[in-house]
Amino acid sequence: MTISLIKSLSQLFSTGAIPQVAGADLTSLLTGLAHPAKTDHSNNQTHWVISQRLLQIRQQLTSDQETIAAILATQPEIRQHWLAILAARVKEAGQLSGSDSLVQFITRLNGAAQWVESAWDEASLNATPLSELERTLWGITAEQAQATPVLTRIMAAASQLVAWQTNSLPEIHTTDITGNRPDINWCKGRLLTMPQQSESNTAYLLNGTWQESEQESMHWVLSIPWAYLLAAIVYAQDSWAAESHGGLLLELPAGQQAFHPSEIQVLVAANDGSEVLCGSLGEFILKILSSLDMGLFPHPLSASQLNNQLTPLISLLLQHKVWRYQHGLSGEQGFYQIHPQFADECYRIVGSRSFGRYGQIVWQTIRIQAEQWYQEKQNRTEPIHREKMYA
């Protein structure tokens, strides 16, 4: 059964979702660590969907296999064997001259230190009954000295996982592949696959891929989550500009091509017209996703990585007349805004439903994050006073 669990958990980390199988094995392991999932036509749980909690632990460890071992170690019947070995290693460290080795060992164990203390009387360096499992997961058996750092990392991670298992995560429903219901797609806990990342279960994760198409612009945007998010940014920018009180500017730094920008700068204006350069578009998107309690799959990206990976999509947004590039006034940088043609579509039936009604959570979050970013930066940055052409 344990080998079948490893296969299921490996699939969870590679595709983002796995079917719920009969029996309690996955339930006891994944409650609080993964999202229970349902299809729209079923009231019963059908899948487990990977969470930001698991991805956070994965970032702390060196491989999917170590993360799977940490999940398995949340079960006392597995954990006890590895704790006995770690207790023996701690005793060894305590016998060395000086206390630095012991202190470092205890520090690396983190929350698992109490577990090791409770296993003190069972300390042993004998091979465990889990030797086959250990070889499968990290290539050596637990009693070998070179396995000690691995076991230490795994147990420290397992202590955090056990704490999370007491708090179930919210349900995730299947995505709307048409994109007409952003309120379903852009929900708490949903993961968006990295740009052009296709190896994922797109029934529960937002698809990161895109392609050129002859589709009408609105339907093309709605069918591509990354395109929708970037379109929502200029939609929020446009609705904010209509108020004539502050605003959002997407500026192209000097020396870059409008159709192939390596980075777009985000400036936010206050009611008095002063602007603060807050950061890059990649940084802004990461803030928006964090505020929505969403994340990236299979692992986080830095702002600079995200900027680079979105360059081809920005080119397509310009080609599809979703975004428009405006040359700046003399001595000023050019900037991006919503294309008038797409802006009109946003106020027709499909667009008003997908951006105005059901997309409200997205574009409102965009504006709120821009305003908060301005507040964070204004005390550290000299505001710039100037007039910008938004027409």
Secondary structure, 3 states (H helix, E strand, C coil): CHHHHHHHHHHHHHHCEEECCCCCHHHHHHECCEEEEECCCCCCCCEEEECHHHHHHHHHCCCHHHHHHHHHCCCHHHHHHHHHHHHHHHHHHHHCCCCHHHHHHHHHHHHHHHHHHHCHHHCCCCCCCCHHHHHHHHCCCCCCHHHHHHHHHHHHHHHHHHHHCCCCCCCEECCCCCCCCHHHHCCCCCEEECCCCCCCCCCCCECCCCCCCCCCHHHHHHCCHHHHHHHHHHHHHHHHHCCCCCEEEEECCCCCECCECCCCEEEEECCCCEEEEEEEHHHHHHHHHHHCCCEEECCCCCHHHHHHHHHHHHHHHHHCCCEEEECCCCCCCCEEEECHHHHHHCCCHHHHHHHHHCCHHHHHHHHHHHHHHHHHHHCCCCCEECCCCCC
